[in-house]
Amino acid sequence: MSAVRTLADLLAGRREAATLAPRDWDRVITVARAEAMLGTLAHRLDETPLPSTVAALFADQRAAAKVATAQALWEAEMARRALAPEGIEFVLLKGAAYAAAGLACSVGRQIGDLDILVLAPDIRRAENALLNAGWEWVKSDPYDDHYYRAHMHELPPMIHKARDRMIDVHHTILPRTHRITPDALALVSDAVTIAGGHAVLCPTDMVVHCAAHMLADGDLQGGLRNLWDFHCLTRDFAAADAGFWGKLDARAELHGLRAAVRRAARLARDLYGSVLPSGWDGQNGSDLWYRRRLLARDDWGRVTNPLLEQAFYIRSHWLRMPPLMLATHLWTKWRKPS
């Protein structure tokens, strides 16, 4: 069995850690690191007897994850302090939101950029407030700046000059030119305030955004981690609310993302053993290609199917913009000096 499948089986609880030989651990750790899931695996096996070297590594990963979570939450607080005087409210997204809400998927999860969502009318004021508070642009290229502002769902990325931490300021969750147009006002209006004062998306929107980020706005880079988020979120929200799946279906339909949510649910079932309700537990032949893309790593963590990876890369751009715009964009990017 490949190391990436073993990783999925360990996370899903289908395989016992005791069955792994030393060489198996080398491979699984390599693949988990490549998928940014080593901390997640370390926490998943926290109470499991492990070889001493693996146990020591996992202890380090758990400690590092705690530090990373604290840093992410502090960065969220810094954004709040920068925006609050201007009366700008925002909603935390992705990893920082999971951590702030204390959700199971956040345990051990790597958190990169701080992602926030503001209302579109506030985007310019938010930009100015962050610039005044010490953030600066990562991209200085005029074309890239125009591309983000005219076509994307967020400002160009910014980084804090002192803390070296990046922030992505969204005004919706899919590019302006995408074939699907989620209801950004509903996302913000129905957000919930959690302990600590931050706002996060409501449970159904959080799951919809997770599926959108994975399947409607990307090439499945980091897909195993994002699918683990989806698995944990749906499992925990459904355990707390018997009507959750029905509410999720309706909310996904509102945002035009029902197909993406349904596919994410099937993939979570296939890879992590998610239990789906009646009507969700079907089959779709095209899921095969998504599973292959998610599992396309060798035991050294390298991508094993570059043609499939390229196909999903092209697909991600095809979804984001109309053909003529896509051709113009790719031509412009190709002609630019590196």
N, C-alpha and C positions, 0 to 999 in steps of 0.2 A: 504494500500500500504506500502511496506517495505521502510525503511529509505534510503536504498541505491538507490532504484528506485526514490524516491523523490529527492535525491541529483542530480541524472542524469537529472530529469525533470526540476529542478531549473536551472541547468547550461544550459540546452537546451532551456530554455524559454517556456517550455510547461506548467509550473505551476507557479502561482503567489505566492510570499512570503506571501501575506496577507491571504492566505487560510490556513496557518499553525497555529496550536494551540501550546501553550507553550510546551506541551509534545512532539509535533512533532519536535520542534526546538532542544530539548535535544537530540533526536535520530539522527537527520540530522547532527548536529554538531559533535556528537560522531563518526559517520560513516565518515564524511568528514575528521576528524582528523586522523582516521585509514588509510584512503586512501591518506594522505598527500595532501589534496585538500582544507583545510580550508581557506588558504589565497586566493586561486583561487575563492572560493565561495564568500568570503568577497568582492573581487573586482567585481565579476559578479553582486552583489547586492548593489553596492556602492551607487547608486542613488535611492534605493528602501526604502520606509518607513518600519522600523523594530521595534520590541519591544526594549525597551531601553537597556536591558541587552545584547541582541544579537548585537545591534548596537555598544555598547561599546567594546564587544569582537572582532567584525569585524574591528573596527578602530585600535585596538591593532595589529590584524593580518596584516593589510595593512602596518602599520608602521614597523612591524618586517620584512615583505617581502622586504621593501625598504632597510633595513639594510643588509639583507641576499644577496640581489642583489649586493649592493656595495662591500660586502666582496668577493663575487664570482668574480667580475670584477677585484678587486684588486689582487686576487690570480692569475688570468689570466695574469695580468701585471707582477707579480713576476716571473711567468714561462717564460714570454717573456724576461725579464731581465737576467734570468739564461741561456737561450738557445741562445739568439741573438749573444753574443760574440763568440760562437762556429759556427755561421753561420747556425744554425738549425732553419728552419721554421716549424711552426705547424699550425694545423687547430683546432679551438675550436669545441667541440661536445656537444650535449645535452643541458642541462639547461644554462650553461654559454654562449653557442653560441646563444641561443634564447634571452638571456638578452642583450648580446653585440650588437645584431642586432636590438634590440628594437621591437621584435615580440610580437604580442598580447598574445600568449600562455605563455609568460614569466611573465606576470603581476600576482603577487601573488604566483608564482610558487616556491616551495621549491627547492633549489639548493644544492645538497650534494657535492660529489666529483667534482674536476675539471677534465674533460675528454678532452684529446687532442689527435690529430692524427699526427704522423710524418711518413715520408717515412721509410720503413723497413731498408734500409742501414744506416739510422741515429739513429737507436734505441739504440745502445750501447753508442754512443757519448752523446745522450740525457740523458741516464741513469747516466753517469758519471758527466755530467754538473749539473744535479739536486742534486746528492749526494754531490757535492762540494758546492752547494748553500744552503744546510741545510735540504734537504729531507732525510729521512731514511726509511728502509724497515718496513712494518707493519708485514709481515709474515717472521719468521725466520726459519721455518721448511724446511729442505732440499728437502723433497718430493714436498711440495707445490711450492717451488721456481722452481724446475725442471719442474713441471707440467705446470706452467705459461709459462716458456720459451720455452718448447718443443711443447706445444699443443694449447696455448691460443692466442688470438688476441691482447694481451697487456702484459706489464711487470707486475710483482707482484706489488700490490698497495704500494704506498709510502705516508708518512705523514711528514709534515714539523715539525721539532723538536721545533720550537719557536711558530709558528702560529697554530699548531695543525690542519692543513687543509690537506686533502688527495688529491692526484693526481693519475689519471690512464692514463698511456701513451700507446696509441694504435698504432699499425702499420697496422691494418685493422679493419673491424667492425664485423667480425664473427670469431670464433676460427679456427685455422689452420686445425683442424680435422673435421670441419663441412662439411656436404654434399654439401653445397653451398659455392662458392668462389667468393665473390664480387671483383670487379676490384679496388683494393686499389690505384693504380697509377692514375686512372681516378678520384677517389674521391679527391685526393690532387691536381691534375693538373687543375681540373675545379672548385676548390674552389674560392671564391670571397673575396676580401678585403673590409671591411666595414669601416665606420667612426670610428676613434680611432686606426686604423692600424691593427686590428686583422683580421684573415682569418676565414671564416666559409664555410661550404659546400654550394654548389649552391642549389637553391630551390628544385629541383627535388631530388638531393642526400640527402638533409636534411629530406625530407619526406620518402624516401626509408630507410634511417637509422632509423628513428623513428619506422617504421613498423618492420624492422629487429630486433631492440632491444626489441620490444614488443612481437613479434610472432615467431621469428626464433632463438632467443637466450635467452629464459627465460621461466619461469613458470607462467607468467602473474601476478606476484606480482607487485603491483603498476600499474596494467593494465588500470584502469579507468583514472588515470592521464596521462599515455602515450597516451591513445586513445583521450583524450581531446587535447593533443598536436597535434596529427594527424589531428583532426577535425579543429582546428584553423589554422594550417599550410596550409592545402589544401584549406580551405575557402579563406584565405587571398591571397595566391599565385594565385589561380584561378581568384580572383577578379581583380588582377593586370595583368594577362596574359590569354587571352581567349584560347590560345592553351596549357595551362598548363597540363591538364589531359592527352592529347596525348603525350606530352613530358615526363610526369611522367611514363606512361606505357612503353615507349621505354627505359627509363633509368632503370626502374625496371627490364626489360628483360635483359639489359646489365649486371646487377649485379646478375642475377639469382633469383631475389626476387619478381617476378611478382605476384606469388600466395599470398605471405605475404601482399603485398601492396593492392591487390584486396580484401583480407579478412579484412584488417584493414579498408578499405573504407566502406565495407558493415556493419561492426560493428559500425563504426562512424555514419553511417546513422541510424542504429537501435537504438542506445543509445542516440545520440546527435542531430539527425536530419540533418546530413550532406546531402547536395544536390549533387547527383552524375550525371555525364553525361550519355548519351545513351551508352549502352554496359557495363556499370559498375553496373547498378542498378538491378542486378539479385538476385537470392537466392541460398544458398548452405546449404543443410541440416545439415552439420557438424558445421555450425556457432552456432547452438543451444547450443552446449557444451561450446563454447567460451563465449557466453553471460551468461550462467549459472556460469561459473568460474568468470567472471568479477563482477557479482552481488551477489556472494556467501558470503554475510555478514548479520548478524542479526542486530537488532537495538542497540546492544551494541558494534558493530564493530567487533564482532568475526566471524571467518570463519565458515560457516554453513554446508559446504560439504567437510570434510577432505579427503574423498576418491577421490573426483574430484581434490582437490588440489594436492594430492599425484600423481594422474595420470598425471597431467600437469607437475609436478616436474620430473617424470620419462621421460615424453616426451621430456622435455628440454635437459636432458642428452642424450637421444637417438639420438636427432638431432645433438648433439655436437660431438659425436665420434662413431666409429664403435663398434659393439657388444663386441668383445673380449677386446678391449681397455676399454670400459665402465665397463665390469665385473671386469677387473683387477683394475681399478681406484676405483670402489666402494668397492671392497674387501680390498684394501690398506687403504682407508679412514676408513672403519669399524674397522680394526685391530689396528689403531693408538690409543694410549691412549688420552683421552680428556683432 
